[in-house]
Amino acid sequence: MNRASLAVAFLATAVWAGALGAQETVYRSRSDLVSLFATVTAADDTIITDLPKDAFQVYDNGHRQAVTVFSRDVQPISVIVLIDRSGSMVNDANLVGNAAGEFIKRLLPADRARIGHFSNEIVMAPDDFTSDQAELLRVLGGAQQPPGASPIWTAADRAVTALLHEGGRRVILLLTDGHDNPLRGQVHTDVKDVIYRAEYDEIMLYTIGVSSTQWQATPGSSAGSRFGGRGRSSGGSQYSSKTEAPDPNLKRLADESGGRYFYLSPEQDLGSLFARIADELHRQYWLGFVPAKLDGDVHKLEVKVMRPGLTVRARHSYVADARGF
């Protein structure tokens, strides 16, 4: 069977599956189909959801591709909400927990999720993905561990692995200050390896950066270099605070995977921010094409929207490797 016939067969399968209901739809029945999920926004950041197929152009290493799969329907997602519980995040634990709860409350009935958290340990619960919001909120409320290390990229890598057997749209929502600091003896993962796995396994990351506050003894003080509270003195020692911005790799990871980076501040309206993230995830365009060759290399992707005043966001690359999903 040639590629054109395969593409037609795939489309027929997708339409038939869609008629069974969104929860039963199988989106990845082709091992050589490159799928992209694109978000289109206007100048005021309004999400645009009604564009036709011919409004898009897709390029693979600079060569325009025929888009053989297109959908603008609301799509279910499989998501891991991954929360940093390290020492540098202690002061923002309630902020981050409440934010994650707002996101869980906005999942649709067909969505499936797990809660992950990391410090000295990397934990994901429940054992299987679930659509039960009450169960997810119960797990979120208990997702605490003593503050300690911050193995951010290893935790993200584990989340990628946990999503591999899920069908459809696969997403990681990572909330952290982005300062990777694993314990001695913990596995150390380079952020570049996480980016490559996101490319290879077609997983989108939304990253939420939180600034961390470091307390240091002032010159001449007898105190150590770190202070865990928000006060300015302890035992006669004087302290000054220093705010560290989130690691820029959080934005890089989101951009490369087609997701989005947000900076989270205590003054922010959490409800509107996380409603926006949930809305984006459900209202993305699904584009697919059959690559000209499967050479095992990383290919540059570019998606253009042929309407003035609009911006499109999608992943930047994929690995042209024949795989069975």
Buried (B, 14 or more C-beta within 10 A) or exposed (E): EEEEEBBEEBBEBBEEBBEEEBEEBEBBBBEBBBBBBBBBBEEEEEBBBEBEEEBBBBBBBEEEBEBBBBBBEBBBBBBBBBBBBBBBBBBBBEBBBEBBBBBBBBBBEBBBBBBBBBBBBBBBBBEEBBBEBEBBBBBBEEBEBEBBBBBBBBBBBBBBEBBEEBBBBBBBBBBBBBBBBBBEEBEEBEBEBBBBBBBBBBBBBBBBBBBBBBBBBEEEBEBEEEBEEEEEEBEEBBBEEEEEEBBEBBBBBBBBBBBBBBBBEEEBEBEEBBBBBBBBBBBBBBBBBBBEEBEEEBBEBBBBBEEEEBEBBBBBBBBBBEEEB
